[in-house]
Every structure is written in C-alpha cells, then in structure tokens.
C-alpha cells in the first residue's frame, strides 16, 4: 500500500493537438459504456426526464423520485483549488518504485505528488505557480534530472487539485438535499435530460478538476454512436449508407481507443470536435442509426491494435501525413492519399494554378461562424483577402505583439501533400514563425459577423495583392476543411456515390488496415 501521506489528485487535462498515447489493445464487450462530459463545467446543472425517474447519490441513497420533472443540482461549497506547474517524471504500476522514488525525492527536500491513473500512478515533482517562467522551470528540471529523480522525457503539466470537502445541493419541487457525493438520474424509459437536453442512458452530476460541477452522460457505446454519426456526417444530404457506415466504424474505433482519455475530469470524451461531436438523443436519424447497427462492433485495426481513427471534413484534393500536421512520429496508416480514384501519384497534389483556376471558390468573408457539421462540401476550394490592417490585427493578437504593418507572408516549407509546414510573417513588430496545423490559428480570417475564425486548412497558397505596395493586402487560395489526416468525410460520400463499400472507403483513407468485429 502507498503511504497515507501521498496525496491523490485530480489533473486539469491539457488538450494537445494529437496524441497516440491513448491507443488501446483490449477488446470491448457488447455492454461496454462510455462517459461523455456533455457539460464540462458549471455551477448549476439540471437533471430531468419526461417519464418516471429517480435521482440518487452515486453509491448512496435515493434522494428524489418523480415523473415528467426537473431537478437542479448546484455547487454548494468547494474545497480550496490550487493550480500550478508540476513536473511529471514517470507513470508506473509498481508500488515499490513509487515508495523508493518518493523516499529519495523527499530526502532531497523536494515536494512530491502522485495521481492514480489508468491502473497505475503518475509521479510529479516540484511545484511552480502558473505564471512561472520557462527558464525557472527548466533550471529546476535540469536539477532533478541531474539528481536522478527525473529523465529527459519528463515534462511540465498544469495541475489543478482541491483540498477540503465539496458539497452539492439537489433541489426538486421545493425540497432540498445537500450531499458530498455525486448524484445520478435514471428513468423508466431510458431517456434522461441533462441541462435540458435529452440523452439515452443515465445522467450524472460530478465534481471536476476545476472545482466546479460537470454533467456526464453514461451510455452504451453503440447508443452513443447514434448521436455521433449524424452530427459528424449529416445524413441529410449525405445519406449514402456506405459513407455513413465508414463514419460509424471510424467513430467507434476512436471511442474505444480513447476510453479514459479525460479520466482526470471523470469522463472519457467531450461532445465537441476536440473528440467527436455528439448531439444526444435528439440528433439521432434513422439512416445513421441503421449504419451503426449494420456495422455493430466493427473497428479498424493495424498490427493488432486499434488505430487512431482521426477524420476531417474535406481534403481539398489530397490528405495529409500525420507528422505534417502534428508533432508526432510518422504513422504508416495515416499517409497522404488523393481524394480520388487516380492513384497515389504526387502529380495530383493541388497547385497554385489549380486553386486560382477554380471556377467558383467560396469566399470566407461571406461565411458565418457556423456549426462544425454544416455546409461541408462548399469548402473544397475557398479564398480570402485580408487588408494589411486586418492581418496585422490578427497577427498581433496571436503572437501577443504590437504589429501595425505586415510586409511579407512567406511559405518556407511545404509537405509533399501540398500543405504548409512553416510560414514566416515579416512585420514592423518583428519577424514571426509558425508551423504545421498551428498555422491555421495564426492566420484567422474575418467572418461575416466580423469575428475571427480559424483558417480552414493548411492546404493554401498566399500572395500579396499588389506586390509593389509597401503594405499590401494579402490573398489566400485554399482547399479543404480540417487537419486533413485520415478519413475525409466528404470524400467518403463521393466514394460511396461511385459504388465503394465502407471497407473500401476506410482502406483508402487509412492505409494497410484491417477491419475486425470486436463484439
């Protein structure tokens, strides 16, 4: 057993652009559930049902029973919440290793910190305020490495933990109950509401790592997919069954490979593009549900492991290698391929001439900041023009710099799929650089409401409108929507329209995979 002095904490999950650390090999059974943080943080969350329902403490007593009603769950009190930098040095399942490491660290006068995680323990050393400089933290890291308490693979994490007792108040029809335990709602018809939105399964209100409440929907994975597939690939107008099945398999594979991804907050996944868009019961559609049911249990595998089944809306003509988008090693099933039947020849990578000669590209200035799942196909080709003042404002905000004029925007390197790998901005406030997918955030466009939206993809060409002007406007010619890695959703629709099966679609966009029915 670990010593009682070890403090087991909750971590604030820091979202990375891409990670392969969640890949799993274990098979799921037919009844496996997934937990979705449908309301990641709130002070008050409602739970309800149109049918008979029960609200109870998790692991405790029944609080209320009712019918066609709604209860409010509010944060009544919370312990002290602390957010700081901690150096993560290891993950281990060995209690003996943990004991020895803590003993050596505490003998050296270092503060230690342990978190239960995924069947083992994360080990942290040191504590720095959230505004501590990189230089200060790096000096500490080098020190503990030299003392044998960390390795070169150690890294900093922002950790949030709370001490003391938190309580929540449950109110229903004028009656109140205060409890330290999280609560859940179940209903007779299997449909519940969280925050006024209807879901299958059960609903929970739990404490999260931010010191507030989270609303969680727990339900069987297949039922979860009923609410994912129609939001990720709308069956109207994209009702081709084989495309819908390919989306179902990709979403199922992603789900199983990412179970536990956000366990520090008490659930597996978010209902947003950070993971997969999930709309709950009211998003379900008969076509999508049929696709899920007819592909039940089917997943994509490579070398006996679930693949990281990333997907995106539109390629623009050629998908991307994963390492050209994220800072990760090359994955051989995530290779760039043409979104066509023309083979893999690099001659099919779109060029500036192809982009300029497109008959009717979408103007991004006229585009609203719409939903992730809407208006997909119009973004095969798009264009946008910034005034010099607009681009200076975008870059000033992104780089936290004082920029009034932009002199040049230069693409320094491209991938073999045509995507920009590195870009240079020469301005009166200095010269700035960005790489890979983060380029999209550095070059936000101005949408129809006047707000700034992330550039749709890194498959673009940029030119000054008047090359002789000292402070020119800049025009971008682009294609596609999303990171460009893995399955293209509109590409899947196109292949299905031409007669491809869902297996053929998946094996085109994910190279050298097999499909396996896991349950």
Buried (B, 14 or more C-beta within 10 A) or exposed (E): EEEEEBEEBBBBBEEEEBEBEBBEEEEBEEEBBBBBBBBBBBEBBBBBBBEBBBBBBEEEEEBBEBEEBBBBBBBBEBBEBBBBBBBBBBBBEEEEBBBEBBEBBEEEEBEBBBBBBBEBBBBBBBBBEEEBEEEEBEEBBEBBBEEEBBEEEBEBBBBBBBEEEBBBBBBBEEEEBEBEBBBBBBBEEBBBBBBEBBBBBBBBBBBBBBBBBBBBBBBBBBBBBBBBBBBBBBBEEBBBBBBBBBBBBBBBBBBBBBBBBBBBBBBBBBBEEEBBBBBBBEBBBEBBBBBBEEBBBBBBBBEEEBBBBBBBBBBBBBBBBBBBBBEBEEBEBBBBBBBBEEEEEEEBBBEEEBBBEBEEBBEBBEBEEEEEBEBBBBBBBBBBBBBBEBBBBBBBEBBEBEBEBBBEBEBEEBBEBBBBBBBBBBBEBEEBEBBBBBBBEBBBBBBBEEEBBEBBBBBBBBBBEEEEEEBBBBBBBBBBBBBBBBBBBBBBBBBBEEEBBBBEBBBBBBBEBBBBEBB
